[in-house]
Amino acid sequence: MMTVKFRIRCSESDVFVLEKESGFHVTIGSRVNPLSFGNKLAEYGSLGQAVDAAEQFCKMYTLSKEYGYHLEKTELRKDGLSPIPVPELLDKKLSTDEMRSMLEKDELMYGTY
């Protein structure tokens, strides 16, 4: 059994917090397929942590798309660059400015900017 506890529109997707027996799952699903709760990005022990992570993910995802990244399973990917694992990114709790700096550093380091 799962229950949707939180939903946020994010780009052309929806980010959900689902309550399951094992805890709270942060997932992303396409709005094109409203019956799908998409793929799991991370799992948390409390609703508050999961909601914070969902809001954080949306900001990071939107920003990373500006830099040409796309989401593949649980990683932000861009050709020629190392993938960024979403659970680790969420654990870092970066501000938008810190995330932007990280993305710009990657682009400069790998010469794709």
N, C-alpha and C positions, 0 to 999 in steps of 0.2 A: 504494500500500500504506500502511495506517495501523495503528498499534498503540496500544492503550490502555495508558498508562504510569501513570496515577493516576486515581482516581475518589473523589469525596466526595459524600455525600448532603447536599443543601442545600434546605431547605424541601420542596416537593413535587417537586423536580427532582434531577438528578444533574449535577455539574460534572465534566468529564473533562479530562485532558491527553492529547492524541493526538500520537503521533510521526508526522510526515509527512516527505516528502523535503525540504520547504522549512523545516522546523523543528518546534517544538512548539506545537500549537494548544490554547487553552483554549476549551472549548465547554460549552454547557448544553443538557440534554435533559430532557424530561418523563419521569417514571417511568411514565406511562400508556402510552407507546410505547417499550418497552425496546430496540427495534431501531434507534432513532434516536440519533445522537450530537449531535443538535440543531444550534443555530447557533453559529458561531465568534464569540467575544467578543474575542479577542486572539491574537497570535502572538509567540513568544519563541525566542531562539536556543539556550537551554539548558533542560534538564529542570528544574533547580533553580529557575530564574526562573519557569517555567510553573507548577510546583507551588505556589510561593509566591503567585503571582497567583491561582491557583484557590482557595486557602484564603482569600486576601484578598477575592476576589470574593464568596465565600459569606457572609462576615461583612457586607460592604457591602450585598449583596442582601437578606439577612435584615433588617438594620436599615432599609433604605429601604422595605421592605414595611410595616414598622411605621408609617411616615409616609405610607402610601397610594400609594407608587410601584409601577409595574409595569415589567417588562422588555419592550421592543419592539425586536427585532433586537439592536443593540449599544448601546441607550440605556435609561437609567432615566427613565421618564416619569410625570408627574402633571399632570392637567388644570390649566391656568392657570399652570404653571411652565415654565421653560426645561428642555429635556431635558438629562440628564447623560450624556455619552458614557462608556461603560464603559472603553475603552482609556485615555483620559485620566485617569479616576478611579484606575485601577490604577497608572498611572505616578506618581501623587502619593503612593502608599503611605501613605495616611492611617491613623491609629489609629482605633479604634471611636469614641472620644470626639471626635476631630476631625471624623469623618464626621457624628456626631450634631449637633455644633455647626453644620456646614455645612447640614444639612437643616433645622435649626431656624431658622437665619438666612434661608434661602430662604422658609420658611413665614411668618416674621414680615415679611419684605420684601414678599412678594406677598399678604399678608393672608389666607392660606387656613388658618391654624392655628386 
